[in-house]
Amino acid sequence: MDVHNPNAAGAARCPMHDEAFAAAPEKVYDYLRAHGPAGPVELAPGVDATLVVEHETARRVLQNPGVFARDGRRWTMLAEGRIPLDSPVLPMMAYRPNCLFTDGAQHLRLRKAVTESLDKLNVTRIRRDVEPIAAYLIDQFSELGRADVINHYAKLLPMLLINKLFGCPAAIGDRVTTAMADMFDGRDAQRASEELSDCFLELVSLKRRSPAEDITSWLVQHPAGLSDEELKDQLVMLIGASVEPERNLIGNSLLLLLERGGDDGPSMQIEDALDHVLLNNPPIANYATHFPLQDVDLGGVLARANTPVVISFAGANSDPSLTEAGQAHSRSAHLAWGAGPHACPAKSLAQVIAVTAIEQLLNALPDITLSGSTAELQWRPGPFHRALVALPVEFSPTPATRTASAYRTTPARAAAQPTPLAPVPAPTATAGSAGGAGKGKKGFWSSFLEIFRV
């Protein structure tokens, strides 16, 4: 075995699922890049892949669906039963009939339904939906003078927003929030995935009977005529493509802003912080699994047919060739949103959500600062995301009155809404499922709806 060349026959694979990778993923990217445009990695125990870390090669894979397919049914080791069915990466890699894992005409049909439904949203609608959710969450911890803005804010805001954009009623929304939290945190992910599917089938049935101005209804009404199963799988895909990336985009950008802040607040614009994060610390660092239709030479690295080829957006963005070409800081050069036919269709919406969420937090808590040093922060292990475990902050305690005052500006609107509830206790760092509801226990979504009848 050649321990110096990761691409040599029999060479050891770089693990991407341990704490060492979470703490310093750039070491793996640099090591692989020193020997070629891609190299062998282990995404999880027993799950091997080829990771592309060179920018030009990454674009070649992303933009060439005729050679690199997305359909996970081509994955030979999975089809042969050699991948553990309880592997934590399987939900992110195995085939689902949605526009992320399909190719050709099927992909075009499903993607058209999704993109044209998302196109019905606009900046005004997104900001209108984000602002009260942000205020509601801030009210849960503003009087304490301290918070973990990952688990008390950045993690919960996208979950609640998805409920709003999907048009979830209280009961379904609480179950969706709980299932999402459990799935992303690895708590019985298979059961959580099944619960999420059940919730969305119920939601689709509801919207067929009573459509409204929401993404689920627009998908139901789309001329593509998606079946209930297809609709459910598009909603599951939208959850996965929005909640975890948005959480990390908000969290990583907040970290950068607070690191560079002073007594007068952050020293850089929020939009600039987002651009910096997308280039240097992308929230989804490695993903876009492809399966070559035949053996492919990736610049001297052989990618076998029907084996996973994963794109390192973080590795491609840090490719020294971009610096040499003068593109290291170009917004158009980074691959955080992907490229080719499967590029993210909602990047503008994602940025508006993040900017609005961060604006709301900084405006409500203007003297917010990091608690402790950045060296003490930990990153969540996992091959795909770049995600903080927690982001503790301190600030001057502020009365929890925003949800009562900022969003009831007219007598008619005030009369139509009930008296605010007492603040819901902020969830603990491990209680993402505090956003859901046990039997007889009100969840975050139903509590929010009791304040904002929107």
C-alpha positions as CSV (number, residue, x, y, z in Angstrom):
1,M,0.0,0.0,0.0
2,D,1.3,3.4,-1.0
3,V,0.6,5.6,2.0
4,H,1.9,8.7,0.2
5,N,-0.3,8.5,-2.8
6,P,-4.1,8.2,-1.9
7,N,-4.8,7.3,-5.5
8,A,-2.5,4.3,-5.7
9,A,-4.0,0.8,-5.8
10,G,-4.9,-0.3,-2.3
11,A,-4.3,3.1,-0.8
12,A,-6.0,3.9,2.5
13,R,-9.2,6.0,2.2
14,C,-9.4,9.3,4.1
15,P,-12.3,9.1,6.6
16,M,-14.8,11.9,6.5
17,H,-17.0,10.9,9.4
18,D,-14.8,11.4,12.4
19,E,-14.1,14.4,14.7
20,A,-10.7,14.9,13.1
21,F,-12.3,15.6,9.7
22,A,-15.0,17.8,11.3
23,A,-12.3,19.9,13.0
24,A,-10.1,20.4,10.0
25,P,-11.6,19.2,6.7
26,E,-9.2,21.3,4.7
27,K,-6.4,18.9,5.6
28,V,-8.2,16.1,3.7
29,Y,-8.9,18.4,0.7
30,D,-5.3,19.6,0.6
31,Y,-3.9,16.0,0.9
32,L,-6.1,14.7,-1.9
33,R,-5.4,17.6,-4.1
34,A,-1.7,17.2,-3.7
35,H,-2.0,13.9,-5.6
36,G,-4.7,14.6,-8.1
37,P,-8.1,16.2,-8.8
38,A,-9.9,13.6,-6.7
39,G,-9.2,10.8,-4.3
40,P,-10.6,7.9,-2.3
41,V,-12.6,8.6,0.9
42,E,-14.8,6.8,3.4
43,L,-18.1,8.7,3.9
44,A,-19.2,6.4,6.7
45,P,-18.0,3.0,7.9
46,G,-18.3,0.7,4.9
47,V,-19.3,3.5,2.5
48,D,-16.5,4.3,0.0
49,A,-16.5,7.1,-2.5
50,T,-14.3,9.3,-4.8
51,L,-14.2,12.9,-3.6
52,V,-13.5,15.6,-6.3
53,V,-11.5,18.5,-4.9
54,E,-10.4,20.3,-8.0
55,H,-12.6,23.1,-9.3
56,E,-12.3,22.3,-13.0
57,T,-13.0,18.6,-12.5
58,A,-15.9,19.3,-10.2
59,R,-17.5,21.4,-13.0
60,R,-16.9,18.7,-15.5
61,V,-18.8,16.2,-13.3
62,L,-21.6,18.6,-12.4
63,Q,-22.2,19.7,-16.0
64,N,-22.0,16.3,-17.7
65,P,-25.1,14.3,-16.9
66,G,-24.6,12.1,-19.9
67,V,-21.6,10.5,-18.2
68,F,-22.3,11.1,-14.5
69,A,-25.8,10.1,-13.4
70,R,-27.6,11.0,-10.1
71,D,-29.8,7.9,-9.9
72,G,-28.7,6.0,-6.8
73,R,-30.2,2.8,-8.1
74,R,-26.9,2.5,-10.1
75,W,-24.9,2.1,-6.9
76,T,-23.5,-1.4,-7.2
77,M,-22.5,-2.0,-3.6
78,L,-25.9,-0.9,-2.4
79,A,-27.8,-3.1,-4.9
80,E,-25.6,-6.0,-3.8
81,G,-26.4,-5.5,-0.2
82,R,-22.9,-4.5,0.8
83,I,-23.9,-1.1,2.3
84,P,-25.4,-1.2,5.8
85,L,-29.1,-0.3,5.6
86,D,-28.7,1.7,8.8
87,S,-25.8,3.7,7.5
88,P,-26.2,7.4,8.5
89,V,-25.4,8.5,4.9
90,L,-27.9,6.3,3.2
91,P,-30.8,8.8,3.4
92,M,-28.6,11.4,1.7
93,M,-27.4,9.1,-1.1
94,A,-30.0,6.4,-1.9
95,Y,-32.5,6.9,-4.7
96,R,-35.7,8.7,-4.2
97,P,-38.1,9.6,-7.1
98,N,-37.4,13.4,-6.7
99,C,-35.6,15.9,-8.9
100,L,-32.3,15.5,-6.9
101,F,-31.9,11.8,-7.7
102,T,-33.3,11.5,-11.2
103,D,-32.0,12.1,-14.7
104,G,-33.2,12.9,-18.2
105,A,-36.9,13.5,-18.9
106,Q,-38.0,12.4,-15.4
107,H,-35.7,15.0,-13.8
108,L,-36.8,17.7,-16.2
109,R,-40.5,17.1,-15.4
110,L,-40.0,17.0,-11.6
111,R,-37.6,20.0,-11.6
112,K,-39.9,22.1,-13.7
113,A,-42.7,21.5,-11.1
114,V,-40.4,22.4,-8.2
115,T,-38.8,25.5,-9.8
116,E,-42.1,26.9,-11.1
117,S,-43.6,26.5,-7.7
118,L,-40.7,28.2,-5.9
119,D,-40.8,31.0,-8.5
120,K,-44.2,32.0,-7.0
121,L,-42.3,33.1,-3.9
122,N,-40.7,36.6,-3.8
123,V,-38.5,38.6,-1.5
124,T,-41.4,40.4,0.1
125,R,-43.2,37.1,0.9
126,I,-40.0,35.6,2.3
127,R,-39.2,38.5,4.5
128,R,-42.8,38.7,5.7
129,D,-42.7,35.0,6.7
130,V,-39.2,35.1,8.3
131,E,-39.5,38.2,10.4
132,P,-42.3,37.0,12.8
133,I,-40.6,33.6,13.2
134,A,-37.3,35.3,14.0
135,A,-39.0,37.6,16.5
136,Y,-40.9,34.7,18.1
137,L,-37.7,32.7,18.6
138,I,-35.7,35.6,19.9
139,D,-38.4,36.2,22.5
140,Q,-37.7,32.7,23.9
141,F,-34.2,33.7,25.1
142,S,-33.9,37.5,24.9
143,E,-34.5,38.0,28.6
144,L,-31.8,35.5,29.6
145,G,-28.9,37.6,28.3
146,R,-27.3,34.5,26.7
147,A,-28.2,31.8,24.1
148,D,-26.9,29.2,21.8
149,V,-27.9,30.8,18.5
150,I,-27.4,27.5,16.6
151,N,-29.8,25.4,18.6
152,H,-32.1,28.2,19.8
153,Y,-32.3,30.1,16.6
154,A,-30.5,29.0,13.4
155,K,-31.6,25.4,13.7
156,L,-35.3,26.2,14.5
157,L,-36.0,29.1,12.1
158,P,-35.7,27.1,8.9
159,M,-37.8,24.3,10.3
160,L,-40.6,26.7,11.3
161,L,-40.3,28.6,8.0
162,I,-40.7,25.4,6.0
163,N,-43.9,24.7,7.9
164,K,-45.1,28.1,6.9
165,L,-44.1,27.8,3.2
166,F,-45.5,24.3,2.9
167,G,-48.8,25.5,4.5
168,C,-48.7,23.0,7.4
169,P,-51.5,23.1,9.9
170,A,-50.6,22.9,13.6
171,A,-50.8,19.2,14.1
172,I,-48.9,18.2,11.0
173,G,-46.4,21.0,11.5
174,D,-45.4,19.9,15.0
175,R,-44.8,16.3,13.7
176,V,-42.8,17.6,10.8
177,T,-40.6,19.7,13.0
178,T,-39.9,16.8,15.4
179,A,-39.2,14.4,12.6
180,M,-36.8,16.9,10.9
181,A,-34.9,17.5,14.1
182,D,-34.6,13.8,14.8
183,M,-33.5,13.0,11.3
184,F,-30.9,15.7,11.1
185,D,-29.5,14.9,14.5
186,G,-29.4,11.1,13.9
187,R,-32.0,10.1,16.4
188,D,-33.6,7.0,14.8
189,A,-33.3,8.6,11.4
190,Q,-35.2,5.8,9.6
191,R,-38.2,6.2,11.9
192,A,-38.0,10.0,11.5
193,S,-37.9,9.6,7.7
194,E,-41.0,7.4,7.7
195,E,-42.8,9.9,9.9
196,L,-41.9,12.7,7.6
197,S,-43.2,10.8,4.6
198,D,-46.5,10.1,6.4
199,C,-46.9,13.8,7.3
200,F,-46.4,14.9,3.8
201,L,-48.8,12.4,2.4
202,E,-51.4,13.8,4.8
203,L,-50.5,17.3,3.8
204,V,-50.8,16.5,0.1
205,S,-54.2,15.0,0.7
206,L,-55.3,18.1,2.6
207,K,-54.1,20.5,-0.1
208,R,-55.9,18.5,-2.8
209,R,-59.1,19.2,-0.9
210,S,-58.3,22.7,0.3
211,P,-55.5,24.4,-1.7
212,A,-54.0,27.7,-0.5
213,E,-51.1,30.0,-1.3
214,D,-48.3,27.7,-0.4
215,I,-45.6,25.5,-2.0
216,T,-47.6,22.2,-1.4
217,S,-50.7,23.6,-3.1
218,W,-48.7,24.9,-6.1
219,L,-47.0,21.6,-6.6
220,V,-50.4,19.8,-6.4
221,Q,-51.8,22.2,-9.0
222,H,-48.8,22.1,-11.3
223,P,-49.6,20.9,-14.9
224,A,-47.0,18.2,-14.6
225,G,-49.7,16.3,-12.6
226,L,-47.5,14.8,-9.9
227,S,-48.9,11.8,-8.1
228,D,-49.2,11.8,-4.3
229,E,-46.0,9.7,-4.0
230,E,-44.1,12.1,-6.3
231,L,-45.4,15.1,-4.4
232,K,-44.4,13.6,-1.1
233,D,-40.9,12.9,-2.4
234,Q,-40.5,16.5,-3.7
235,L,-41.4,17.9,-0.3
236,V,-38.9,15.6,1.4
237,M,-36.3,16.7,-1.0
238,L,-37.1,20.4,-0.4
239,I,-36.8,19.8,3.3
240,G,-33.4,18.3,3.0
241,A,-32.2,20.9,0.5
242,S,-33.3,23.8,2.7
243,V,-33.3,23.2,6.4
244,E,-29.8,21.9,7.1
245,P,-28.1,24.2,4.5
246,E,-30.0,27.2,5.7
247,R,-29.2,26.4,9.4
248,N,-25.5,26.2,8.5
249,L,-25.5,29.3,6.3
250,I,-27.0,31.4,9.1
251,G,-24.8,29.9,11.8
252,N,-21.5,30.1,9.8
253,S,-22.3,33.7,8.7
254,L,-23.1,34.7,12.3
255,L,-19.9,33.2,13.5
256,L,-17.9,35.3,10.9
257,L,-19.8,38.5,11.8
258,L,-19.3,38.0,15.5
259,E,-15.6,37.1,15.1
260,R,-15.1,40.4,13.2
261,G,-17.4,42.5,15.4
262,G,-16.5,45.1,18.0
263,D,-18.3,47.3,20.5
264,D,-20.2,48.9,17.6
265,G,-21.4,45.6,16.1
266,P,-20.2,43.6,13.1
267,S,-17.6,45.4,10.9
268,M,-18.8,43.8,7.6
269,Q,-22.1,43.8,5.7
270,I,-24.3,40.7,6.2
271,E,-24.3,40.1,2.4
272,D,-20.5,40.1,2.3
273,A,-20.4,37.7,5.2
274,L,-22.7,35.3,3.3
275,D,-20.5,35.5,0.2
276,H,-17.4,34.8,2.3
277,V,-19.0,31.8,3.9
278,L,-20.3,30.4,0.6
279,L,-16.7,30.6,-0.8
280,N,-14.7,29.6,2.3
281,N,-17.0,27.7,4.6
282,P,-19.9,26.5,2.5
283,P,-22.8,25.1,4.6
284,I,-23.0,21.9,2.5
285,A,-19.3,21.2,2.0
286,N,-19.5,17.9,0.1
287,Y,-22.4,16.4,-1.7
288,A,-23.9,16.1,-5.2
289,T,-23.4,12.3,-5.4
290,H,-23.0,11.0,-9.0
291,F,-22.6,7.5,-10.4
292,P,-20.4,7.2,-13.6
293,L,-22.1,5.3,-16.4
294,Q,-18.8,3.7,-17.2
295,D,-15.2,3.9,-15.8
296,V,-14.0,7.5,-16.1
297,D,-10.6,8.9,-15.9
298,L,-10.7,12.1,-13.7
299,G,-7.3,13.5,-14.5
300,G,-5.4,10.4,-13.7
301,V,-7.9,9.2,-11.0
302,L,-10.1,6.3,-12.1
303,A,-13.7,6.5,-11.0
304,R,-15.3,3.1,-11.5
305,A,-18.7,2.7,-13.1
306,N,-21.7,2.8,-10.7
307,T,-19.6,3.9,-7.6
308,P,-20.2,7.2,-5.8
309,V,-18.4,10.3,-7.0
310,V,-19.0,13.1,-4.5
311,I,-18.3,16.8,-5.2
312,S,-16.3,18.7,-2.6
313,F,-17.7,22.2,-2.9
314,A,-15.4,23.4,-0.2
315,G,-12.4,21.7,-1.8
316,A,-13.2,23.0,-5.2
317,N,-13.7,26.6,-3.9
318,S,-10.3,26.4,-2.2
319,D,-8.5,25.1,-5.3
320,P,-5.3,27.1,-5.8
321,S,-6.0,27.3,-9.5
322,L,-8.8,29.8,-8.8
323,T,-6.2,32.1,-7.1
324,E,-3.8,31.7,-10.0
325,A,-6.6,32.6,-12.4
326,G,-7.6,35.6,-10.3
327,Q,-11.0,34.1,-9.5
328,A,-10.5,33.3,-5.8
329,H,-13.0,35.9,-4.6
330,S,-15.4,35.7,-7.6
331,R,-19.0,35.1,-6.7
332,S,-19.5,33.3,-10.0
333,A,-16.5,31.0,-9.4
334,H,-17.6,29.3,-6.2
335,L,-19.7,26.1,-6.4
336,A,-21.6,26.3,-3.1
337,W,-24.9,26.3,-5.1
338,G,-23.7,23.5,-7.4
339,A,-23.7,23.8,-11.2
340,G,-25.3,22.2,-14.2
341,P,-28.8,20.7,-14.5
342,H,-29.0,20.0,-10.7
343,A,-27.8,23.4,-9.5
344,C,-29.8,24.9,-6.6
345,P,-33.0,26.5,-7.9
346,A,-33.5,28.6,-4.8
347,K,-30.2,30.3,-4.1
348,S,-31.7,33.8,-4.1
349,L,-34.5,32.7,-1.7
350,A,-31.9,31.0,0.6
351,Q,-29.8,34.2,0.8
352,V,-32.9,36.4,1.5
353,I,-33.8,34.0,4.4
354,A,-30.3,34.1,5.8
355,V,-29.9,37.9,5.5
356,T,-33.3,38.5,7.1
357,A,-32.7,36.1,10.0
358,I,-29.4,37.6,10.8
359,E,-30.7,41.2,10.5
360,Q,-33.5,40.4,12.9
361,L,-31.1,38.9,15.5
362,L,-28.6,41.7,15.3
363,N,-31.2,44.4,15.4
364,A,-32.9,42.9,18.4
365,L,-29.7,42.2,20.3
366,P,-27.3,45.0,19.1
367,D,-24.5,44.2,21.6
368,I,-24.4,40.5,21.0
369,T,-21.0,38.9,21.3
370,L,-19.4,35.5,21.4
371,S,-19.1,33.7,24.7
372,G,-15.6,32.3,25.0
373,S,-13.1,31.9,22.2
374,T,-13.6,30.6,18.7
375,A,-11.0,27.9,19.5
376,E,-13.5,26.3,21.9
377,L,-16.2,25.9,19.2
378,Q,-16.8,22.4,17.9
379,W,-18.0,21.3,14.4
380,R,-20.5,18.5,14.0
381,P,-19.0,15.3,12.5
382,G,-20.4,14.2,9.2
383,P,-19.2,14.0,5.6
384,F,-21.6,16.4,3.9
385,H,-22.2,19.5,6.1
386,R,-20.0,22.2,7.6
387,A,-22.0,22.7,10.8
388,L,-21.3,24.1,14.2
389,V,-22.4,22.1,17.2
390,A,-23.2,25.3,19.1
391,L,-22.6,29.0,19.0
392,P,-22.9,30.5,22.5
393,V,-23.4,34.2,22.7
394,E,-24.0,36.9,25.3
395,F,-26.0,40.2,25.2
396,S,-27.9,42.7,27.4
397,P,-31.2,41.1,28.5
398,T,-34.1,42.5,26.5
399,P,-37.8,42.2,27.4
400,A,-39.6,39.6,25.3
401,T,-42.2,42.0,23.8
402,R,-41.4,41.9,20.1
403,T,-44.0,39.4,19.1
404,A,-46.7,41.4,20.7
405,S,-45.6,44.9,19.5
406,A,-43.9,44.5,16.1
407,Y,-46.5,42.5,14.3
408,R,-49.8,43.8,15.5
409,T,-49.7,47.2,14.0
410,T,-53.4,47.6,13.0
411,P,-56.5,47.3,15.2
412,A,-58.0,44.9,12.6
413,R,-55.0,42.6,12.7
414,A,-54.7,42.9,16.5
415,A,-58.4,42.0,16.9
416,A,-58.0,38.9,14.7
417,Q,-55.2,37.5,16.9
418,P,-55.3,36.0,20.4
419,T,-53.4,37.4,23.4
420,P,-49.7,36.2,23.3
421,L,-48.8,33.1,25.2
422,A,-46.2,33.1,27.9
423,P,-42.8,32.6,26.4
424,V,-42.1,29.0,25.4
425,P,-38.9,27.7,27.2
426,A,-35.9,27.8,24.9
427,P,-35.0,24.3,23.8
428,T,-31.8,22.7,25.0
429,A,-28.9,22.1,22.7
430,T,-30.0,18.5,22.2
431,A,-33.7,19.1,22.0
432,G,-34.3,20.0,18.4
433,S,-37.3,17.8,19.0
434,A,-38.5,20.4,21.5
435,G,-39.8,22.0,18.3
436,G,-42.2,19.1,18.1
437,A,-44.9,17.9,20.3
438,G,-45.4,14.9,22.5
439,K,-48.9,13.8,23.4
440,G,-50.7,16.7,25.0
441,K,-47.7,18.9,24.7
442,K,-47.8,22.0,22.5
443,G,-45.0,22.2,19.9
444,F,-43.1,25.2,18.6
445,W,-45.2,25.4,15.4
446,S,-48.6,25.2,17.1
447,S,-47.4,27.7,19.7
448,F,-46.3,30.1,17.0
449,L,-49.6,29.7,15.2
450,E,-51.5,30.7,18.3
451,I,-49.7,34.0,18.3
452,F,-49.6,34.6,14.5
453,R,-52.7,33.5,12.8
454,V,-51.0,33.7,9.4
